[in-house]
């Protein structure tokens, strides 16, 4: 298990855990990051990570990506 911010561009993984405060977990859940769901890192642009989740592309900052474990 490792943070999403560390899996590298083009790699996929299943979300195993989302850490952080209730507010952070709710924010990520509203964006589609739910345990058991498959995600793919599409791009890593400096401080932002572009992630494919469901049929969408979502940009989150690196700090948020550290709360998502795959």
C-alpha positions in Angstrom: 0.0 0.0 0.0 1.4 3.4 -1.0 0.1 6.9 -1.5 -1.4 7.7 -5.0 1.2 10.5 -5.3 3.9 7.8 -5.5 2.6 5.3 -8.1 3.9 7.1 -11.2 2.3 8.2 -14.5 0.4 5.6 -16.4 0.1 3.3 -13.4 -3.3 2.1 -11.9 -4.4 0.8 -8.6 -7.4 0.1 -6.5 -8.1 2.5 -3.7 -7.5 0.7 -0.4 -7.8 3.5 2.1 -8.4 7.2 2.3 -6.8 9.0 5.3 -7.2 12.4 6.7 -9.9 14.3 8.6 -13.5 13.8 7.9 -13.6 16.9 5.7 -10.7 15.7 3.5 -12.3 12.2 3.2 -15.7 13.8 2.2 -14.0 16.1 -0.3 -12.3 13.2 -2.0 -15.4 11.0 -1.9 -17.3 13.8 -3.7 -14.7 13.8 -6.4 -15.2 10.0 -6.9 -12.4 8.6 -4.8 -14.0 5.7 -3.0 -12.3 2.6 -1.5 -12.4 -0.3 -3.9 -12.5 1.9 -7.0 -9.8 1.7 -9.7 -7.8 4.9 -10.4 -5.0 5.7 -12.9 -2.4 8.5 -12.7 -2.6 10.3 -16.0 -0.2 13.2 -15.4 1.9 14.7 -12.7 2.4 18.5 -13.3 4.5 19.9 -10.5 2.1 20.3 -7.6 -0.9 18.7 -9.3 -1.8 15.1 -10.1 -4.3 14.3 -12.9 -6.1 11.1 -12.1 -8.6 9.1 -14.1 -11.4 7.9 -11.9 -14.6 6.3 -13.4 -14.9 8.1 -16.8 -13.5 11.4 -15.6 -10.2 13.2 -15.2 -9.7 14.8 -11.9 -6.9 17.2 -10.9 -5.9 17.1 -7.2 -2.9 18.6 -5.5 -0.1 16.5 -4.2 -1.2 16.9 -0.6 -4.6 15.4 -1.4 -3.0 12.6 -3.4 -1.0 11.6 -0.3 -4.3 10.8 1.5 -5.3 8.2 -1.2 -3.7 4.8 -0.7 -3.5 2.2 -3.5 
